[in-house]
């Protein structure tokens, strides 16, 4: 079953500030990689243990690398939701 992806308002504001070309790459990577097994480490996804963050999140925090950009997210496995 696929996870729903929810982009928080603060992340959406940051995404809108990025140039369209890079924004499309980020959105495409999120759509391709996070709905299915977002809690599995891959070449571009890694678990950040005890990472300090300037935003509210539920540990553990994950990172998706898209070129020189980083998408930080947490996973609610019980409700099948990924929060960016």
C-alpha positions, 0 to 999 in steps of 0.5 A, a space after each residue: 500500500 502506498 504512503 500519502 505524502 503531505 507537504 507541510 506549509 513551511 516546506 511548501 513555502 521553501 519549495 515555492 522559493 526554488 526555481 521552477 526547473 529544480 522544483 520540478 526535479 524535487 517534486 518528481 523525486 518525491 513522487 517517485 521515491 516516497 510513496 513506496 517504502 519511505 523508511 528504507 535506506 537507498 542511495 539517495 535516502 538516509 536515516 538521520 539519527 538524533 539530527 537537530 532540526 529547526 522545524 517540528 518533526 517526529 523522530 527519526 528524521 529522514 533525508 532524500 537527496 535530490 541533486 544539491 537539495 535535501 528533502 527532510 521528512 518523517 514517516 507515520 507508519 501507522 497512518 501510512 503518511 510521509 510528512 515533508 
